[in-house]
Amino acid sequence: MIKVQIERPFIEAMIEEFPDLVALKEQLRFGDKVEVAFSQLSDAQLGLLGDLYRQAGPGMQLRAAQLSTLRQALKDNGVRFGANDLEMVLPAIVRYLLTNAIRGWVFTANVATKPLPYVITRPDFTPASNEEAPRLFIELKANAKGAAAVNTVKVTGPDIDGKTIGEIFAAKGFLKETPELIGAYDETIERYFSWRAQYGGQFSGRGTGFYAEDPNSSHREMDWSRKDIVVLSTTGGAARLVNDESILTSRALTLDVPGEILAPYLRRASKSSKFDAEDEVNELQAALPEGLFTKIPMHAFILTFHLELHHYLWVHVDDMEPYQYKPALKQKLVLPAEQTDLIDILTAEMDLLMDDIVAGKSGSFDTLTSLAGAKAAAVRLSNATIISIPGIGHFVSPNSLCAQRVIVSFLADPAALDASCVTGLAHLCRATSMIEGGKWPIR
C-alpha cells in the first residue's frame, strides 16, 4: 500500500478545503506531519496537494512532480497481465519506457521521501527451472553519495497478476519519467552543482540526513547501534551544516553507460530454446533511439559536517539553504568587549566567508576556522601564532593528540608555546587552523 506523508502546513490547508479530512488532524498531536494511504485521498484532494507543493518553492517541485506522476500511473488503462505472462512483460516494459521517452529514467515513487532518479541499464528474464520459478530483473543505476549505486528490482508472477505496467512499477516503488519530473530534477541538480562547489560554505538544514563515515578516519566506525538516518534538528530551528565535499578522497565520476539495455537478454536467448520473446525484443533493440538509457542521474546529496552533532552527513539540497548571517545575534553573547569586536572583524570587515554566532546557543559561539580566515584574523591581533594541524576536520581538539599537546602547552605558559609535534605529522590534503593569541585561543 502506497502511503503519503503530508507536512503540517499542507494538511491544514487541505482540511480547510476538505473538512472530511479533519480526522487526520489527530496525528498532528504526535508531530508535524500526517500519514495517509494514497488510495484514501480523492483525485481533487491529491490535485490540491500537488498545487500546494508547487506553490511551496523550489524545494518541493520534485515532490509535486512525483505526486502528479503517481496519480497518472495509477490511472493507467493499459494491458493487464496474468501471473504466467512474466516473459512478455519484458518487451512490454521496454515499449512502455519508449513511449514519450526523454532519458530512459525512472524515479522512486515513495511520496514520503525525495523522488530519486535511476537509469534503467538492464531488464532481463530468467526462465523457470526445476528448482525455481521464472523471474524478471530490472537493473537500475545512479550516482549517489559519491559512489555508483546499483538497484536490482525483482519481479515475479504474483507481482504482475492483474496489473498494468505502470501499476507494476508503482507497486515496486518506481515511476516512469515525465517532463515534470525531469524539469524538477534539472532545477534541483543545478542547485546541487552550484552549492556543492562552495567548499566550506555554511548552510541551514531541516529534515533528515544520512550518516556518513569520516573520510579522514583511518578506521571504520564500529558503532552498529547508530541510526543511518539522522534528524537534522530536534529543536524546531534549522541545523548548521558545512559543505565538506572537498575532503572526499574518492568519488565515482562516471555519468554515462552504453545504453544497450537488451543485449544481455538477447545473448542468453540466442543460446537457449527456453525464451519466447526473442524476436520481439530484437525488433525493440533495433528501434532504440540513440542516446536513450545512456545518462546516469545524480542524487543531489552533499557531504556536510553538522556543527552541533559533530557528524558527517549526506543531506539533500532540497533540505538545505545557504546560511543567512544575523548580526543581531551577537548581542546575546556574554563576552568581553574585545572578543565581541573580533566577531565584527570576522564577519563584517573582511571579504571572507567566516562563521558567526550559532543561533539558539546562549552565551557561546562556534567558529569553523579555515586557514585563510585564521591568517586574516591573525594580522589584526598583536600577539598571534597560527598552528595548522594537518589531516583533521573541524573538530580538532578531540581528534588530534598533537592539538591537545599544543593547547596544554599554551595554557601552561603562553610565552613558551610548544608546537614541535606538528612538524612530525604527515602532510594530508586538508588542514584546519587554530589561532592562539594573547591570553585566549580561538579554536
N, C-alpha and C positions, 0 to 999 in steps of 0.2 A: 504494500500500500504506500503510495507516494504521499508524503506529508509536507505541509508548508509551515515554516516558522515566520511569523509576522511581528515586526517590532512595534512597540507601544504607539508611536505617533501614527503609524499606518492603520493599525487595528482600531484605534479610537476614531479615526476619520471614517473607517468603514462602518463602524457601529452607528455613527451618527447618520450615515446614509441608509444603512440597512439594520434597523432595530432588532431584527430576528437573530442577529449575531451577538446580542448582549450577553448571552451565557458565557462567551469566550472571555469576557472581562474578568471573570473569577480567576483566570490563570495569571492575570497581571498582579495578583497578590503575592505571587512567588518570584516575580522578576519583571523584566521589561520586554518580554515577548510572549506570544501565544503559539501553540502548535495545533494545527487542524488538518484533517485529511483533505487532500486535494479534491476528492470527489464530493465533499460536503459543501464546497463553495459553488454557487451558481456561476453561470457564464458572465452575468452582469457584475457579480462581486469580484470575480477574477479580473474582469476588464478594469474596474475601478482600482484594484490593487496595482495593476500594471501602470495605470495613469499616475498613481501616487509615486511609484518608483521612478518613473520618467521625470517627474517634477522635482525629485529629491536631489538632483545634481549628478555630476559625473560618476561618483562612486556607486550609484545604483543603476546605471544604464545597462550593465551586463545582467543584473538581476531582472530588470524589466524585459530584456530580450529573451532571457531564459524562460520566464513565465509565459510570454507570448508564444514561444516555440513549443513549449509543453502543451499548451492549450490546443495548438494546431495538430500536434502529433496524436493526441488522444481523440481527435475528431476524424482520424484517418478512415476513409471508407474503402480502402484498397482490398486486395485479395486476402482472405483469411486461410491460414494453413492448418493442416492436420498434424498430429503427432508423428506420422510416418513420412512427412514431406521434408525432412530435415535437409537433404542434399539440395533440393530445389530452392531452399531458402537462400543458398549462397548466391546464385545468379540474380535472385530477386533482390537481395541486399545491394548488389552492385548496381542494378538498374535504378533502385531507389536513390542511391547516392549520386548517380549520374544525372538524375532529373534536377535541373536548376543548380547544378554543381558550381561551387565557387573555388574551393581549395581541397575538397575531399576530407573535411574535418567533421568531427562530432564534438559535442560539448556535454559535460556532466549535467545530469538532469535534476540533481538534488536541490530543490529550491530553498533549502535551509542553509546552503553554502554558496560559495562563488562558483559560477559556471566556468569550468576549466576545459580548454580545448585539447584535442588529440587528433593526430592524423592517422588514418587507417593505413596500415602497412601490409596487412596480410589477412584476408579471410580464407579459411581453409576447412576442409572436411575430412573426417576420419570415418571410414565405413565401419559397419558392425563387424565384430569378430566373435569367436567362440566364448570369450570371457567378458566382452564389453559391448555396450550399446553404441550406436553411431552418435557422433557429436560434431558440433561445429565450433570452430575457434575464430575469434576476431582479434588480431593483434593491433594495439594502438601505441603510438609513441608521442612523447613531448619532451621539451627541455625544461626541467623543473628543479628549482633549488640548487642550481649549479651542476646538475647531473642529468644524464639521459634517463628518462622514466619510461618504462615499458609496462603496459597493462594488457593482460590477456583475458578476454571475455569468453566464457564457455557457454554454449547454447545446446540444450538437449531437447528431445522430443516434447516433453511436457511444457517446456518453456514457450513453444510456438503454437501449441494447440489452441485453435480458435482466435488467434491474434493476427493482426496485420504487421507489416514490417515496422511501421512507426511505433506500434504498441510493444513489439518485441524489444526494440531499442530502449523505449521508455522504461519497460519493466527491468531492464538490465542497468538502468541508471544513465542513459545517454540520449542525446537529441541530435538530429541531423542539423548541420549548419544552415543558417538563414542569413539574408542580407543584414537583418537587425542584429543578430549575434556577432557576425563578422565586423560590422561597423562599431559596435560597442567594444569588441576586443581590440580593434585598431586604436581606438581612442585610449583605452587602458594601457596598451603596450607603449604608446607614445609617451605617456607619463612615466611608465616604468623605466624606459631607457634614459629619460631626462633626469629622473630622481636617482637612479642607480649610479649615474656618473658623478653625483655630488658626494664624493668620498668625504666622510667626516661630517656631513651635513646633518642637522638635527630635525627631527620630525615629531609630531604628536600622533599618537596611535590610540585607536579604540577598537574593541572587538577581540579577536584571538590571533595568536601566532603559533608557529610550530617550533618546538625546541630544537636547537642546533648545537652540535658539538663545537667546542672551541677550536677553530682552525689552527691556532698556535700551540695547542696542547700536544705533549709528547706521548700521551696515552689516552685510551678511550675512557669515557665516563662509565663507571660501573654501578651507578645508582639505578637499578632496574625498577625501582618503585616510583620514579618520577613520571609525570604525565607528559605525553608528547605534545598535547595541545595546551597552550598557556593563555589564560585570560590576561590581556594586556594591562588592564587597570580594574581594581575592585573597589575603588574609592568613589566612583561616579565621575571622576575627571578623566583627562587624557594622560596616557603614559608618555614618558620621554624616551625617544629612541634615537640612536645614532647610526647612520649608514656606515657599515663596516665591510662593504663589498671588497675594499682594497686589500684585505688580509687573506682572501681566498687564495690558496696556493695552487689549486687546480680547479678548472671549470670546464664542463662539456661545452664545446663551441659549435658542434655540428647542428646545422639548421636545415638540412635537406636529406632526402632519401631518394632512391632511384624511381619510385613510383610504380614499379612492376608488381602490383598487388596480387595478380592472379597467377604469376609464374610458379610459385610453389605448388599450387593445386594442379596446374597443368602438367608439371614434371611428374608428379606422382600418378596422375590419371593416365598418362601415356604408358606407364609401366604396369598397369593393373586393369583387370576387367571388372573391378568392383565399383567403378564410378559411372554414373549415369548422365551427368550434366556436362561432360567434357566438350561436346560440340557447341552447346550454348555458351559456355564460358570462353571458348576460343573466339566466338563472334564478339563477345563483350571485350575481350582483350584487344582485338583489332580496333574496336570503337573507342577505346580510352583516349580522351583528349590529352595532348602533350602538356606537361606541367602539372596535371592534376595528381593529387596524392604525393607530392614531392616536397612540400614545405612543412617543416617541423615547427609547431607553435611553441611559444614561450608561456610558462606560467609566471605571472607577474609578482613573484615573491622576492623581496630584497632582504639580504642578510643584515640584521641590525643588532645593536647592543642595547639592552634595556638598562637604563641608568639607575633604576630602583632595584630591580631583581638581580642585576649583575649577571645576566644570562645572555647568550646569543640566541636570537630568534629569527625565523623566517616570517616576514609579515607581508601580506598582500597590499599592493599600492592602494586598493580601494579602502583599506582600513587605516591609511596614513594621510597626513597632510603636512606641508612644511611648517616648522615651528615658528610661531609669531612671538617675538620678544615683547614683554610687558614691563617697561621701565618702572612703573609704579610699584611693582612687587618688591623692589629693593627697600622700600620704606618699612617693610615688615621685618627686616633683619635687625638683630641686636648685635652690632659690630662697632668697633672703634671707627672714628671718622675717616682715618687714613685708609682703612680697608674698604669702606663704602666708596671712597673716592676711586679706589683701584677698580671697582666694578664699573664705574663710569668710563675709566680709561679703556677697559677691555671691551666694552660694549658700544661705546658711543664715539670715542675719539680715534678709533682705528678703522681702517678699511679692511678688516679681517672678520671672518665669521667666528665669534667667540661664544662660549657658554654664558649663561646668565643664571639668575635665581630660579630655583625649581619651585614652581607654584605648588602650594599646599604643604610645604616643608617649613614651618615657622622656626625662625632662629638659626637656620643653616642654609648653606648653598653648596652646589655640586658643580665642579667645572670639569670639562673634557679638554685637557691641555694638549694641543698639537705642538710639535717642536717649533713651528713658525710662530705660533701665538706666544709660546714661552719666551722666545728670543725678543719678540716685540715688547712683552711686558717687562723683561729684564732691563732693557735700556732705560726704563723710567724709574728704576729702583737704584738707590745709591750704593747698595752693597749686596749684589745678587750673584749667585752662582747657578749655572744650569747643569743639571745631571740628567743625561739621557740614558734610559735603561733599554737596551736592545731586546727585541723579541717578546715584549709584554704588551698586552692590550691596555684598556682604560683603567682596570682595577689593579694598579701597580703594586702597592704595598703587600697585599696578601699573597701575591703570586710570585714575588721575587725576594729571595733571601738577601741578595745584594742590595736591593732598595731598602729592606729593613735595616741592614747594617748601616747604610748611609744615614737613615733617619735617626737611628740610635746615636751615631757619631755626632750628628748635628745637635741633637738635644743635649748631649753631654757637654759639648763645647763648640758653639757655632764658629768660633775663630779657628778651630782645628779640625775642619771637616775632612773625614777620611772616605774618599770615593775610589780607593785603589782597586776594589773588586770589579768595577765597571770595565776596566781595561782587559780583564780576562774573559769577558763574555763574548760569545760568538756574535758576529755581525749578521743579524737577521734582517728581513725585508721591512719590518715595521718596528718603530720605537715610539714610546710615549715619553713625555717630558715631565720633569719635576723641578720647580724653581725653589731654591732656598735663598731667602734674602732677609737681612736684618734679623729680627727676633722671631719670625714666623715663616712656615713654609706654605706654599700653595701646592696642592697635590691632587 
